[in-house]
Amino acid sequence: MEKDFRYKMRHIGDAFADQVGNLGHSIKGSVRGIELTYNIDGLKTEKEKVVKSIGKRVVALKNEEPGKDLIFDDGLTMFFNRLDKIQAQIDAYIKERKGRLYPNKT
């Protein structure tokens, strides 16, 4: 049985509030997707800077002490640790973004 006109007019505010609530939820999801993409791009830029810093450090070490083993350099270890953290963040953001874009795929 369909609801009559009087019932619809009494509850039009409820229907409007429900629609606004649904719209707000949808907007929050879109904003989060944009934020994820922005963060991924920023982290990729930061990753490139760290990789360049690693290259500069390796060249500097080879020029200073050609026979020195690079494994024991604290500066390089610090750069590689930072690189690992950045990559882990990128992977987490990409996984979340894919989960939002394709929720039914595993």
Contacts in CASP RR format, 6 or more apart in sequence:
PFRMAT RR
TARGET T0000
AUTHOR 0000-0000-0000
METHOD contacts of the structure
MODEL  1
MEKDFRYKMRHIGDAFADQVGNLGHSIKGSVRGIELTYNIDGLKTEKEKV
VKSIGKRVVALKNEEPGKDLIFDDGLTMFFNRLDKIQAQIDAYIKERKGR
LYPNKT
29 100 0 8 1.000
32 100 0 8 1.000
33 97 0 8 1.000
33 100 0 8 1.000
36 93 0 8 1.000
36 96 0 8 1.000
36 97 0 8 1.000
36 100 0 8 1.000
37 97 0 8 1.000
39 89 0 8 1.000
39 93 0 8 1.000
40 90 0 8 1.000
40 93 0 8 1.000
40 94 0 8 1.000
40 97 0 8 1.000
43 86 0 8 1.000
43 89 0 8 1.000
43 90 0 8 1.000
43 93 0 8 1.000
44 90 0 8 1.000
46 86 0 8 1.000
47 83 0 8 1.000
47 86 0 8 1.000
47 87 0 8 1.000
47 90 0 8 1.000
50 79 0 8 1.000
50 82 0 8 1.000
50 83 0 8 1.000
50 86 0 8 1.000
51 83 0 8 1.000
53 79 0 8 1.000
54 76 0 8 1.000
54 79 0 8 1.000
54 80 0 8 1.000
54 83 0 8 1.000
57 73 0 8 1.000
57 75 0 8 1.000
57 76 0 8 1.000
57 79 0 8 1.000
58 70 0 8 1.000
58 76 0 8 1.000
61 68 0 8 1.000
61 70 0 8 1.000
61 73 0 8 1.000
61 76 0 8 1.000
70 76 0 8 1.000
98 105 0 8 1.000
99 105 0 8 1.000
END
